[in-house]
Amino acid sequence: RLLLSAAQGNLILRAEGAALEDYVRIKVEIPEDDNRIDTANYVFYVDPYLCNSVIVHTMPTRYGRDIDVFFVPMYRAIQASLCVNLDLASGSGCSYAYGEITAHHEFYGDFNVLLFQCGEDDMAEVVDGRLPLLRTWAAVPIYLEPLLIIKLNLNVFTNSDHVNDGHAISFQGDLTFYHDQYEKTICNADHGTVEVQIGYR
């Protein structure tokens, strides 16, 4: 099952990873104002010579749109499940965050997996320290190090009273995960930490 969600004008493909033997089918349906549905279809046939690099394909729709699809079929891959937690020194049970978090790998090329993206005008509410992610997993090959690099550019307000005062706690940096590494943190010396957890399956 494939789901789509919007982020800054793009559609983010979300699904749990699955082993592919022959092909994968992608279908997009776009509801129109006049109750019509615009559709596009694409079937990718698995070719081992096309694995481990970005596939770019344009899907024309029935009513003349073009939808660009980017994905990476991987040979001998595992699924990295991701979780981002905030541990703030203020102890606030509720906070607000904006910025961007992306996952990177050698096989993604110049692309990345978008995990979190919010602007300052549409901040995400963080309850009990758990950051709501657009996507909670990324595929990585099991035989290549590093397994994954998480890049954070995150700003956090500790409670609703601070939303309009212009002061945010900044957490920025890269976290590189190798085999047998499951937790890494970025610290702000005065205000707490952001912890990224990864589980593999």
C-alpha positions in Angstrom: 0.0 0.0 0.0 1.4 3.4 -1.0 0.3 6.7 0.6 1.0 10.3 -0.4 1.3 13.3 1.8 2.0 16.9 0.9 5.2 18.8 1.9 6.1 22.2 0.5 4.3 21.5 -2.8 5.7 17.9 -3.2 4.0 14.6 -2.6 5.9 12.3 -0.2 5.5 8.6 -1.0 5.1 6.6 2.2 4.9 2.9 2.6 6.5 0.1 4.6 9.4 -1.5 2.7 8.8 -4.8 1.0 10.9 -7.2 -1.0 10.3 -7.0 -4.7 10.8 -9.9 -7.1 9.2 -8.9 -10.4 7.6 -5.4 -10.4 6.0 -2.6 -8.5 3.0 -0.6 -9.6 2.5 3.1 -8.8 -1.0 4.6 -9.3 -1.9 8.3 -8.5 -5.5 9.5 -8.4 -6.2 13.3 -8.2 -9.8 14.3 -7.5 -11.1 17.2 -9.7 -13.6 19.9 -8.7 -16.2 18.5 -11.2 -16.1 15.0 -9.5 -13.8 13.6 -12.1 -10.6 11.7 -11.1 -7.3 12.3 -12.9 -5.1 9.3 -12.9 -1.6 8.2 -13.7 0.0 4.7 -13.7 3.5 3.4 -13.8 4.9 -0.1 -13.6 8.6 -0.6 -12.7 10.0 -4.0 -13.6 12.8 -5.0 -11.4 16.2 -5.1 -13.1 19.3 -5.8 -11.0 21.3 -3.6 -13.2 19.1 -0.6 -12.3 19.3 -1.2 -8.5 21.2 1.1 -6.0 20.7 4.3 -7.9 17.9 6.9 -8.3 15.2 6.2 -10.8 13.5 9.2 -12.3 10.3 8.7 -14.2 7.6 11.1 -15.5 4.0 9.8 -15.3 1.6 11.6 -17.6 -1.9 11.8 -16.3 -5.2 11.3 -18.2 -5.8 15.1 -18.2 -2.4 16.3 -19.2 -0.5 16.7 -16.0 3.1 15.4 -15.5 4.0 13.7 -12.2 7.8 13.1 -11.6 8.5 10.0 -9.5 11.9 9.5 -7.8 12.7 6.3 -6.0 15.7 3.9 -5.4 15.3 0.2 -5.8 18.0 -1.5 -3.6 19.6 -4.8 -3.7 19.8 -6.6 -0.2 18.3 -3.7 1.7 16.8 -3.3 5.1 14.3 -0.9 6.6 15.6 1.7 9.0 12.7 2.9 11.3 13.2 6.4 12.6 12.1 8.3 15.7 13.1 11.8 16.8 12.7 12.8 20.4 13.2 16.2 22.2 14.5 16.3 25.7 14.4 19.9 26.7 15.9 21.4 29.8 12.8 23.4 30.5 10.8 20.2 31.1 7.9 21.6 29.0 5.4 18.9 28.1 4.4 20.7 24.9 6.6 22.5 22.4 6.6 23.7 18.8 9.2 22.9 16.1 10.0 24.1 12.6 12.8 23.3 10.2 13.9 20.3 8.2 15.3 16.8 8.9 16.5 14.6 6.0 18.0 11.2 5.6 21.0 10.7 3.2 22.8 7.8 1.7 25.4 7.2 -1.0 22.8 5.5 -3.2 20.4 8.4 -2.9 22.7 10.6 -5.0 21.8 14.3 -4.9 18.4 13.4 -3.4 17.3 12.7 0.2 14.5 11.2 2.2 12.4 14.0 3.7 11.5 13.1 7.3 10.3 16.5 8.7 9.6 19.9 7.1 7.7 22.8 8.6 8.0 26.5 8.2 8.0 29.1 10.9 4.4 30.0 10.0 3.1 26.4 10.3 5.1 24.9 13.2 4.5 21.3 14.3 3.2 20.6 17.8 5.5 18.3 19.8 3.7 16.5 22.6 5.6 14.5 25.2 8.8 15.0 23.3 8.0 13.0 20.1 8.5 15.0 16.9 5.8 14.2 14.3 7.5 13.0 11.2 6.3 13.0 7.6 7.9 9.7 7.1 9.3 7.3 9.7 11.6 5.0 7.7 14.2 4.8 5.0 15.7 1.9 3.0 19.4 1.2 3.3 21.7 -1.5 2.0 22.9 -3.9 4.6 26.5 -4.2 3.3 27.6 -0.6 3.0 28.9 1.9 5.6 27.7 4.3 6.8 24.1 3.0 6.9 22.5 6.4 7.1 23.2 10.1 7.7 20.5 12.2 9.3 20.8 15.9 8.8 19.0 18.2 11.2 18.2 21.9 10.9 15.6 22.2 13.7 14.3 25.1 15.7 12.1 24.6 18.9 10.0 26.8 21.0 9.5 25.4 24.5 5.8 26.4 24.9 3.0 28.4 23.3 4.0 31.6 25.3 7.2 31.8 23.3 5.8 31.3 19.8 5.6 35.0 19.2 8.7 36.3 21.0 11.1 35.4 18.2 13.5 33.2 20.3 13.9 29.6 19.3 16.3 26.8 20.5 18.4 25.7 17.6 19.5 22.1 17.0 21.7 21.7 13.9 24.1 19.0 12.7 24.7 15.6 11.0 24.3 12.3 12.7 26.1 9.4 11.0 24.9 5.9 11.8 27.0 2.8 11.4 26.2 -0.9 12.1 25.2 -1.5 15.7 24.4 2.2 16.3 20.8 2.9 17.3 20.8 6.3 19.1 22.6 9.6 18.6 22.0 13.0 19.9 22.6 16.7 19.1 23.0 18.8 22.2 22.3 22.5 22.9 24.4 23.1 26.0 21.8 25.3 27.7 18.5 23.9 26.5 18.6 20.1 26.1 19.0 17.5 23.3 17.4 16.1 20.2 17.7 12.3 20.1 17.4 10.3 16.9 16.6 6.6 17.3 16.9 4.0 14.5 15.7 0.4 14.5 16.5 -2.0 11.7 14.4 -4.8 10.2 
